[in-house]
């Protein structure tokens, strides 16, 4: 970082090394993308820097390049273009009022409005839209996923902190499953979790017509609403990218599940338990990792969520949670965690060329010396290792 910071000129409009410029400079170094000191000073970065540092892109099977939304919907391969254009149209249909009659239950989260419909006092808060694409094979109904999110750069005057389970809690829960006689693990997730939560105030964003599929432009007659190639959107429900979405959705879920005896821990973020049923689960955004003893108790949780007005998808095998593959052996009371294909995907993404000859470690392997175990005798006569 010190090297990059030194290259950022201080004789600029800010007179100080901008944190974003430093971060992008580091990204350029990591990506082996040459950026001169003058370009750093003028905040002029190659597109490759942004593409390499961006998440939720789709890997090209031929080149290994990470492709973003605009590259996918304008791809030279007609099949790729058609696939992701339809995926984007479906996302608009879910968020707005449907598309082509193929969205069963649109959420009515957003609606297209005219520029003059944005309140004057809120015009400074108009945000921009971001599209995130990912390939998720476990989503059988639609493995190619497009998500319209909000690129937030405004101010929200209320609390936005959301209790969420961390990796430590998840691993403790998994250990608890194999340590509890008769316990099993299943997962469930709420469809459109954020999109079902009313906002305390309306939010607004602006979208470019070049990012909107032609099917949506035609069905919603957007050319009449567009101003300088952009249209405005009013958001009335929670949406990915809004800082308040997570907390509002969590508060509403907590209120609804309380009617069925489920409480969120006041001490451990993301940990939920039933008042008396042997059901405990961790919650990461909209993904439930459920420990239960007795199938009927897990079914009670499912019914409670559905009766609260949510749509869910459950996996009783519990083989996948927060991107980690879980191999359960309840008889031996073991669970093995893995991420199949992770290394191979990383090697392809970073275009790593395997060496022609095997490369061994430059140093001879030294086996670690384990500390000799001593034992002491407790007052009860048991031997305890130290």
Secondary structure, 3 states (H helix, E strand, C coil): CHHHHHHCCCCCCCCCCCHHHHHHHHHHHHCCCCCCHHHHHCCCCCHHHHHHHCCCCEECCCCCCEECHHHHHCCCCHHHHHHHHHHHHHHHHHHCCCCCCCCCCCCCCEEEECHHHCCHHHHHHCEEEEEEEEECCCCCCCCEEEEEEEECCCCCCCCCCCCCCCHHHHHHHHHHHHHCCCCEEEEEEECCCHHHCEEEEEEEEEEEHHHCCHHHHHHCCHHHCCECCEEEEEEEECCCCCCCHHHHHHHHHHHHHHHHCEEECCCCCCEEEECCCCEEEEEECCEEEEEECCHHHHHHHHHHHHHCCCCEEEECCCCEECCEEEEEECCCCEEEEECCCHHHHHHHHCCCCCCCCCCCCCCCCCCCCCCCCCEEECCCCCEEEC
